[in-house]
């Protein structure tokens, strides 16, 4: 391997302490990680995408995590590597220099079996806690499970974001920004997750859409972008994507695929939209909601046809799903506008999206769940 060198410069804070502009088009005033994201962006630690989005809900992989973490340490010295020692880190990859630094600092080690780094794998809260405790030289003890002491010490430093619910929970870009902002700035009066609950949590595991050659996170992001634009244009608070509602929406999309039809009817239900029966169904998913002026939840369903044989079919699927959104949006001003009302209801705050595809027929089954605050305490959703 040829010599690999990288120079990191120290980043400087902007003059303004406050945040008076929207740097990223998908980071709203209500975003719980907004301050952390803006703080890291001001210092060149966290960057967005070419379309001016940050995509805070997107799961961060190990390569992205190492890049953000190494950048947050603001190295000003030359670092050279003549042998990365990772079988899956090409020297010309965008993340190679960051992995190099992390390995030199002994923050990470190659896995003995195949000397791998697994750059594309997601990183969960337990793994990240151990990594951060090591990087920030926090005193941890041996524990069972192996990540428990690290989770506890981060919580003691108020560095465990309150939306971390389980060690097995995959970390999002926004959550990683929050971890780093807290560790670097030591903010006062911030909420912190209960470390014992995080350590002891049992997960509900939700599989992704499992649509071949489609990035499911980009599909969800597209739907949320369309709906939130409607809301922001009407001075409404944008929806926050919620893992619990994504789980329940996926369950109903899978049910629709298994039956070959879309309906709001739960087993034993006779009327098309039986609120009582649907409340019972949500309760079976361990979900109950705050009642605001007789508003708690709603369900939107739709279907369409999707075909693609390309290597990357993400945009093809998004284009197909847009027809469902456009149908919902076309209800504005009509006498029957249940879908439209759901998207712009001011009392709803949370949203979840589920999609199942019948590969034989090319038909997709779509479910969106919108709700007020969740008042129950369901098991966290992982990964």
C-alpha positions as MATLAB code, in Angstrom:
seq = 'XXXXXXXXXXXXXXXXXXXXXXXXXXXXXXXXXXXXXXXXXXXXXXXXXXXXXXXXXXXXXXXXXXXXXXXXXXXXXXXXXXXXXXXXXXXXXXXXXXXXXXXXXXXXXXXXXXXXXXXXXXXXXXXXXXXXXXXXXXXXXXXXXXXXXXXXXXXXXXXXXXXXXXXXXXXXXXXXXXXXXXXXXXXXXXXXXXXXXXXXXXXXXXXXXXXXXXXXXXXXXXXXXXXXXXXXXXXXXXXXXXXXXXXXXXXXXXXXXXXXXXXXXXXXXXXXXXXXXXXXXXXXXXXXXXXXXXXXXXXXXXXXXXXXXXXXXXXXXXXXXXXXXXXXXXXXXXXXXXXXXXXXXXXXXXXXXXXXXXXXXXXXXXXXXXXXXXXXXXXXXXX';
ca = [
       0.000    0.000    0.000;
       1.321    3.427   -0.900;
       1.778    6.175    1.620;
      -1.471    7.730    2.727;
      -1.284   11.152    4.315;
      -3.890   13.527    5.614;
      -3.727   16.944    7.241;
      -6.433   17.987    9.664;
      -6.768   21.624   10.626;
      -8.383   22.975   13.719;
     -11.891   24.290   13.114;
     -12.953   27.591   14.666;
     -16.300   28.550   16.123;
     -18.391   31.119   14.297;
     -18.773   34.501   15.922;
     -22.461   34.065   16.580;
     -23.416   31.777   19.407;
     -27.059   31.614   18.339;
     -28.541   29.986   15.269;
     -30.317   32.516   13.076;
     -30.660   30.699    9.779;
     -31.717   27.356    8.390;
     -28.491   25.794    7.165;
     -30.144   22.544    6.087;
     -33.560   22.430    4.435;
     -34.611   19.385    6.476;
     -33.555   20.689    9.909;
     -36.474   22.558   11.434;
     -36.812   24.662   14.571;
     -38.528   21.742   16.301;
     -35.772   19.212   15.537;
     -34.433   17.901   18.852;
     -30.885   17.676   17.461;
     -30.884   21.040   15.669;
     -28.443   22.837   17.972;
     -25.975   19.947   17.879;
     -26.172   19.621   14.102;
     -25.697   23.358   13.547;
     -22.822   23.466   16.041;
     -20.978   20.668   14.246;
     -21.722   22.159   10.843;
     -20.340   25.555   11.891;
     -17.064   23.817   12.689;
     -16.908   21.761    9.516;
     -17.389   18.518   11.445;
     -20.747   17.546    9.978;
     -21.619   18.250    6.390;
     -24.828   17.853    4.500;
     -25.621   16.546    1.061;
     -25.537   18.348   -2.273;
     -29.259   19.090   -2.038;
     -28.729   21.062    1.198;
     -30.184   18.313    3.374;
     -28.611   16.807    6.461;
     -30.896   13.740    6.695;
     -30.835   13.561   10.501;
     -32.940   10.395   10.690;
     -30.727    8.404    8.363;
     -28.845    5.579   10.064;
     -25.151    6.330   10.273;
     -22.703    3.634    9.220;
     -19.333    2.892   10.770;
     -17.376    4.821    8.127;
     -19.538    7.929    8.561;
     -19.319    7.657   12.341;
     -15.523    7.485   12.342;
     -15.311   10.457    9.988;
     -17.505   12.632   12.222;
     -15.770   11.521   15.413;
     -12.242   12.046   14.099;
     -13.234   15.429   12.644;
     -14.672   16.489   16.001;
     -11.240   16.029   17.586;
      -9.790   18.682   15.247;
      -6.359   17.193   14.641;
      -3.743   19.658   13.443;
      -0.892   17.203   12.932;
       0.109   15.179    9.890;
      -0.932   11.556   10.035;
       0.567    8.999    7.700;
      -0.295    5.375    7.128;
       1.685    2.967    5.029;
      -0.492   -0.002    5.917;
      -4.109    0.382    6.949;
      -4.362   -3.326    7.875;
      -8.084   -3.433    7.056;
      -9.110   -5.731    4.229;
     -12.243   -3.691    3.496;
     -10.779   -0.163    3.598;
      -9.336    0.729    0.174;
      -6.634    3.372    0.416;
      -8.492    5.581   -2.072;
     -11.802    5.436   -0.198;
     -13.187    8.694    1.206;
     -13.033    7.322    4.749;
      -9.560    5.722    4.643;
      -7.726    8.630    6.268;
     -10.201    8.784    9.151;
      -9.933    5.049    9.767;
      -6.163    5.460    9.636;
      -6.187    8.049   12.412;
      -8.584    6.021   14.545;
      -6.367    2.946   14.182;
      -3.194    4.905   14.988;
      -4.809    6.301   18.120;
      -5.830    2.731   19.026;
      -9.503    3.676   19.060;
     -10.337    0.805   16.727;
      -8.766   -2.556   15.900;
      -9.161   -4.790   12.906;
     -11.291   -7.849   13.561;
      -8.918  -10.769   13.839;
     -10.842  -13.174   11.594;
     -10.579  -11.194    8.351;
      -8.923   -7.922    9.386;
     -12.108   -6.027    8.563;
     -13.551   -2.688    9.605;
     -17.089   -3.215    8.202;
     -17.473    0.399    6.994;
     -21.014   -0.001    5.624;
     -22.470   -1.590    8.777;
     -24.641    0.548   11.011;
     -23.407    1.314   14.516;
     -25.676    0.866   17.509;
     -25.847    2.757   20.794;
     -23.886    0.149   22.752;
     -21.039    0.022   20.236;
     -20.917    3.800   19.936;
     -20.850    4.259   23.717;
     -17.824    1.979   24.044;
     -16.059    3.745   21.173;
     -16.727    7.229   22.545;
     -15.705    6.284   26.076;
     -12.397    5.062   24.676;
     -11.838    8.120   22.475;
     -12.669   10.615   25.213;
     -10.558    8.691   27.736;
     -13.442    8.132   30.123;
     -12.880    5.776   33.015;
     -14.902    2.610   32.523;
     -14.875   -0.731   34.241;
     -15.443   -4.224   32.931;
     -19.154   -4.851   32.887;
     -21.847   -7.262   31.857;
     -23.083   -6.616   29.272;
     -19.844   -5.333   27.820;
     -21.211   -1.884   26.954;
     -22.978   -1.187   30.287;
     -20.176    0.763   31.962;
     -19.650    2.937   28.894;
     -23.368    3.756   28.639;
     -23.379    4.676   32.328;
     -20.340    6.947   32.144;
     -21.742    8.806   29.132;
     -24.998    9.332   30.996;
     -23.048   10.643   33.997;
     -21.572   13.284   31.693;
     -25.046   14.107   30.300;
     -23.823   12.855   26.935;
     -26.492   10.189   26.389;
     -29.255   11.777   24.282;
     -32.793   11.263   25.624;
     -33.980    9.546   22.438;
     -31.523    6.689   22.960;
     -33.780    3.907   24.208;
     -31.770    0.703   23.821;
     -28.196   -0.430   23.329;
     -29.258   -2.262   20.188;
     -30.764    0.849   18.632;
     -29.090    1.927   15.393;
     -27.703    5.454   15.654;
     -28.902    8.187   13.317;
     -26.857   11.080   11.977;
     -28.722   13.476   14.225;
     -28.118   11.362   17.308;
     -24.398   11.056   16.587;
     -24.212   14.826   16.234;
     -25.891   15.100   19.644;
     -23.400   12.729   21.282;
     -20.438   14.701   19.928;
     -21.862   18.134   20.710;
     -22.478   17.112   24.302;
     -19.039   15.576   24.741;
     -17.285   18.585   23.207;
     -19.270   21.435   24.803;
     -20.576   20.009   28.111;
     -23.933   21.819   27.925;
     -25.912   22.442   31.105;
     -29.548   21.611   31.721;
     -29.957   19.015   28.993;
     -32.072   15.898   29.290;
     -30.277   12.563   29.370;
     -31.528    9.045   28.743;
     -31.824    6.712   31.723;
     -28.729    4.486   31.348;
     -30.241    1.551   33.236;
     -33.261    1.541   30.966;
     -31.007    1.692   27.909;
     -28.926   -1.220   29.200;
     -31.906   -3.373   30.208;
     -34.161   -2.581   27.255;
     -35.649   -5.412   25.222;
     -36.037   -4.498   21.558;
     -38.848   -4.877   19.104;
     -36.967   -5.673   15.907;
     -38.378   -4.062   12.773;
     -37.075   -5.252    9.415;
     -36.649   -2.725    6.639;
     -38.844   -2.696    3.550;
     -36.755   -5.394    1.868;
     -37.305   -3.999   -1.629;
     -34.491   -5.249   -3.885;
     -32.073   -2.529   -5.050;
     -33.977    0.182   -3.147;
     -32.636    2.315   -0.285;
     -35.589    2.192    2.110;
     -34.331    5.132    4.168;
     -34.346    7.350    1.101;
     -37.901    6.259    0.325;
     -39.039    7.200    3.828;
     -37.167   10.493    3.580;
     -38.872   11.311    0.294;
     -42.334   10.789    1.786;
     -41.521   12.847    4.858;
     -40.072   15.628    2.686;
     -43.249   15.855    0.614;
     -45.575   15.853    3.610;
     -43.489   18.247    5.683;
     -43.307   20.745    2.841;
     -47.106   20.877    2.907;
     -47.023   21.482    6.641;
     -44.251   24.078    6.671;
     -45.900   25.986    3.809;
     -48.971   26.240    6.062;
     -47.007   27.265    9.160;
     -47.560   23.891   10.791;
     -44.948   22.052   12.818;
     -43.308   19.383   10.631;
     -43.755   15.727   11.446;
     -41.010   13.839   13.232;
     -40.409   10.306   12.014;
     -41.149    7.879   14.833;
     -39.762    4.364   15.058;
     -42.841    3.025   16.826;
     -45.208    4.343   14.164;
     -42.880    3.096   11.441;
     -43.106   -0.334   13.069;
     -46.909   -0.279   13.240;
     -47.170    1.078    9.684;
     -44.878   -1.663    8.421;
     -46.955   -4.306   10.185;
     -50.081   -3.108    8.394;
     -48.324   -2.808    5.026;
     -47.124   -6.398    5.429;
     -50.695   -7.441    6.267;
     -51.958   -5.758    3.101;
     -49.359   -7.598    1.029;
     -50.334  -10.926    2.616;
     -54.004  -10.395    1.746;
     -53.430   -8.712   -1.607;
     -55.631   -5.724   -0.774;
     -55.573   -2.442    1.131;
     -58.134   -1.802    3.826;
     -58.474   -0.206    7.239;
     -60.506   -3.164    8.482;
     -58.881   -5.121   11.278;
     -59.833   -8.787   11.769;
     -63.482   -8.946   12.835;
     -64.139   -5.351   11.828;
     -67.249   -4.684    9.711;
     -67.289   -0.938    9.122;
     -64.554    0.437    6.896;
     -62.961    2.707    9.506;
     -63.900    1.499   12.977;
     -62.046    3.827   15.337;
     -62.650    1.650   18.392;
     -61.328   -1.497   16.719;
     -58.339    0.385   15.335;
     -57.612    1.762   18.810;
     -57.595   -1.806   20.064;
     -55.253   -2.795   17.234;
     -52.801   -0.021   18.112;
     -53.053   -1.099   21.748;
     -52.050   -4.608   20.635;
     -48.936   -2.926   19.237;
     -48.419   -1.370   22.705;
     -49.340    2.062   21.350;
     -51.729    4.515   22.996;
     -51.876    8.216   22.219;
     -52.522   11.548   23.865;
     -56.065   12.743   23.210;
     -56.089   16.290   21.832;
     -59.583   17.519   20.994;
     -60.640   13.912   20.216;
     -57.580   13.474   17.996;
     -55.178   10.590   18.640;
     -54.073    8.802   15.454;
     -54.962    8.179   11.861;
     -54.014    5.764    9.105;
     -53.479    6.436    5.413;
     -53.172    3.553    2.974;
     -52.493    3.341   -0.729;
     -51.061    1.160   -3.425;
     -49.366    1.430   -6.778;
     -47.327   -0.475   -9.334;
     -43.566   -0.484   -9.398;
     -41.099   -2.159  -11.746;
     -37.346   -1.796  -12.098;
     -34.454   -3.950  -13.249;
     -31.614   -1.496  -12.692;
     -28.814   -1.891  -10.179;
     -30.167    1.013   -8.126;
     -33.945    1.325   -8.229;
     -34.372    3.830   -5.414;
     -35.415    6.764   -7.567;
     -37.716    4.544   -9.633;
     -39.548    3.516   -6.498;
     -39.723    7.085   -5.204;
     -41.234    8.152   -8.540;
     -43.839    5.392   -8.232;
     -44.661    6.331   -4.647;
     -45.077    9.952   -5.681;
     -48.279    8.954   -7.483;
     -49.772    7.896   -4.141;
     -48.730   11.170   -2.516;
     -50.112   13.187   -5.432;
     -53.427   11.341   -5.109;
     -53.594   12.197   -1.398;
     -52.653   15.816   -2.122;
     -55.315   16.097   -4.828;
     -57.994   15.839   -2.126;
     -57.355   19.432   -1.006;
     -60.594   21.363   -1.217;
     -62.728   18.316   -1.937;
     -65.649   17.140    0.180;
     -63.883   13.854    0.900;
     -60.325   14.635    1.961;
     -59.336   12.219    4.725;
     -55.780   11.737    3.450;
     -55.243   15.459    2.984;
     -56.563   16.198    6.454;
     -54.167   13.641    7.914;
     -51.150   15.244    6.317;
     -51.996   18.766    7.515;
     -53.676   18.058   10.861;
     -52.085   20.498   13.354;
     -52.589   18.147   16.321;
     -50.476   15.323   14.918;
     -46.745   15.419   15.620;
     -45.405   11.938   14.812;
     -45.340    9.925   11.604;
     -44.384    6.443   10.507;
     -44.155    4.875    7.055;
     -44.441    1.229    6.027;
     -44.136   -0.293    2.551;
     -44.376   -3.865    1.313;
     -43.886   -4.974   -2.288;
     -45.188   -8.082   -4.028;
     -42.287   -8.900   -6.326;
     -44.417  -11.086   -8.600;
     -47.114   -8.528   -9.331;
     -44.985   -5.426   -8.886;
     -47.628   -3.980   -6.581;
     -46.623   -1.963   -3.548;
     -48.709   -1.530   -0.420;
     -48.244    1.722    1.477;
     -49.240    2.668    5.025;
     -48.671    5.933    6.876;
     -49.504    6.317   10.546;
     -49.781    9.792   12.036;
     -50.309   10.439   15.718;
     -50.153   12.725   18.699;
     -47.659   12.005   21.489;
     -47.365    8.331   22.444;
     -48.423    7.867   26.075;
     -47.644    4.155   26.403;
     -44.211    2.665   27.050;
     -43.596    0.133   24.254;
     -40.305   -1.704   23.946;
     -37.797    0.289   21.866;
     -37.613   -0.396   18.163;
     -34.314   -1.741   16.864;
     -32.107   -1.769   14.896;
];
